[in-house]
Amino acid sequence: MSTIPELTRHARELMSKAVENTRREFGAIRSNKASPSLLDLVRVEAYGNPMPLNQVAMVAAPEPRLITVQPFDKSLTQAIEKAIRDADLGLNPATQGNLIRVPLPALSQERRKELVKVVHKLAEEGRIAVRHARTDAISRIKKLEHVSEDDKTRGEKDVQKLTDEHIKQIDGLIHAKEAEILEV
């Protein structure tokens, strides 16, 4: 990478990935609404290997307080139920025929506050990743040879503008997720 536009584009890609990663991590945090993404991190012991739940079953949220899991292979029903119970999400699955119902218990006020703290911690990690991309891009711009100081300054301002936009996106994600968690 040798030009300011290339460095800026690379920084934008890294920052966008940081925002997307933060969004994905927020999706796995439980709010009061059922969401199939809540079980994204659950691993099921299937065919001798730990596998993501969504590869061995269909996960859906037909109601705001219920997630349903339908195994592709009925022999995995008990393993799936055990994996959900052991995932430390505070969920208690129940099997009915070949469908596993996972009702979401109401969140206590204390648990909501804990989840908000987790959201802020994850958001800060996202912000740090965005800032790392900025620092890296600006230091590379400063090291460029055969580029005028004005162009370097303009490039640094562009990178800073990108940083501000991406930090603002993460802040928006925080507010949305916080409102979702605290909603009673």
C-alpha positions in Angstrom: 0.0 0.0 0.0 1.6 3.2 -1.1 -1.0 5.8 -1.7 -3.2 7.8 0.6 -6.5 6.6 -0.9 -5.3 3.0 -0.6 -4.4 3.5 3.1 -7.7 5.3 3.7 -9.7 2.5 2.1 -7.8 -0.1 4.1 -8.6 1.8 7.3 -12.3 2.1 6.3 -12.4 -1.7 5.8 -10.9 -2.4 9.2 -13.2 0.1 11.0 -16.3 -1.4 9.2 -15.2 -4.9 10.4 -14.9 -3.6 13.9 -18.4 -2.2 13.8 -19.8 -5.4 12.3 -18.0 -7.5 14.9 -19.5 -5.3 17.7 -23.0 -5.7 16.1 -22.6 -9.5 15.9 -21.5 -9.7 19.6 -24.4 -7.5 20.6 -26.7 -10.0 18.9 -25.6 -12.8 21.2 -26.4 -10.7 24.3 -29.8 -11.5 25.6 -32.5 -8.8 25.8 -36.1 -9.3 26.5 -36.9 -10.4 22.9 -36.3 -13.9 21.7 -33.8 -14.0 18.8 -32.3 -17.0 17.0 -28.9 -15.3 17.3 -29.1 -15.7 21.0 -28.1 -19.3 20.6 -25.3 -18.6 18.0 -22.5 -19.4 20.5 -24.0 -22.7 21.6 -21.9 -25.7 20.5 -23.5 -29.2 20.3 -21.6 -32.4 20.7 -22.6 -34.1 17.4 -21.0 -37.0 15.6 -18.0 -36.8 17.8 -17.3 -33.1 17.2 -18.5 -29.8 18.8 -20.7 -28.1 16.2 -22.5 -24.8 16.1 -26.2 -25.3 16.9 -27.4 -23.7 13.7 -25.6 -26.5 11.7 -27.4 -29.3 13.4 -30.9 -27.7 13.9 -33.2 -25.0 12.7 -33.5 -22.2 15.2 -36.5 -19.8 15.1 -38.2 -17.3 17.4 -42.0 -17.6 16.7 -43.0 -15.6 19.7 -41.3 -12.7 21.6 -40.5 -14.9 24.6 -39.9 -18.3 22.9 -37.1 -19.8 20.8 -37.8 -23.1 19.0 -35.1 -25.5 18.0 -35.8 -28.3 15.5 -33.0 -30.8 15.1 -32.2 -32.0 11.6 -31.4 -35.4 13.1 -33.8 -36.6 15.9 -31.0 -38.6 17.6 -29.3 -35.2 18.5 -32.3 -33.9 20.4 -30.9 -34.7 23.9 -27.4 -33.5 23.0 -28.9 -30.2 21.8 -31.0 -29.8 24.9 -28.0 -30.4 27.1 -25.8 -28.0 25.1 -28.4 -25.2 25.5 -28.7 -25.9 29.2 -24.9 -26.0 29.7 -24.3 -22.8 27.7 -24.7 -20.7 30.8 -27.4 -18.5 29.3 -29.9 -19.1 32.0 -32.2 -21.0 29.7 -34.2 -24.1 30.4 -35.1 -26.0 27.2 -38.0 -28.6 27.1 -38.5 -31.2 24.4 -41.9 -31.8 22.9 -41.8 -34.5 20.2 -39.0 -33.5 17.9 -39.2 -29.8 18.8 -37.2 -28.2 21.6 -38.9 -25.2 23.1 -36.7 -22.7 24.9 -38.9 -20.2 26.9 -37.1 -16.9 27.9 -37.5 -16.1 31.5 -38.0 -12.4 32.4 -34.8 -10.5 33.2 -34.4 -9.2 36.7 -33.4 -5.5 37.0 -30.0 -6.6 38.4 -29.4 -8.9 35.4 -30.3 -6.1 33.0 -27.7 -3.8 34.6 -25.1 -6.6 34.3 -25.9 -7.0 30.6 -25.7 -3.2 30.0 -22.2 -3.4 31.5 -21.3 -6.2 29.2 -22.6 -4.2 26.2 -20.4 -1.2 27.2 -17.4 -3.4 27.5 -17.9 -5.0 24.1 -18.5 -1.5 22.6 -15.3 -0.2 24.1 -13.4 -3.2 22.5 -15.0 -2.1 19.1 -14.0 1.5 19.6 -10.4 0.3 20.4 -10.3 -1.7 17.2 -11.5 1.4 15.2 -8.8 3.6 16.9 -6.1 1.0 16.1 -7.1 1.2 12.5 -6.8 5.0 12.7 -3.4 4.9 14.4 -2.0 2.4 11.9 -3.3 4.4 8.8 -2.1 7.7 10.1 1.4 6.4 10.9 1.6 4.8 7.5 0.5 8.1 5.9 3.2 10.0 7.8 5.9 7.6 6.5 4.9 8.0 2.8 7.7 9.4 0.7 7.2 11.7 -2.4 3.9 13.0 -1.0 3.4 16.7 0.0 2.7 17.6 3.6 -0.6 19.1 2.6 -1.7 15.7 1.1 -0.5 13.9 4.2 -2.5 16.3 6.4 -5.6 15.9 4.2 -5.2 12.1 4.4 -4.9 12.2 8.2 -8.1 14.4 8.4 -9.9 11.9 6.1 -8.9 9.0 8.4 -10.0 10.9 11.5 -13.4 11.6 9.8 -13.8 7.9 9.1 -12.9 7.2 12.8 -15.5 9.6 14.0 -18.2 8.1 11.8 -17.4 4.5 12.9 -17.3 5.4 16.6 -20.7 7.1 16.1 -22.1 3.9 14.6 -20.9 1.9 17.6 -22.4 4.5 19.9 -25.7 4.1 18.0 -25.5 0.3 18.5 -24.9 0.8 22.3 -28.0 3.0 22.6 -30.2 0.7 20.7 -29.0 -2.4 22.6 -29.3 -0.7 25.9 -32.9 0.4 25.2 -33.7 -3.2 24.1 -32.2 -4.6 27.4 -33.8 -2.1 29.7 -37.2 -2.3 28.0 -39.7 -4.0 30.4 
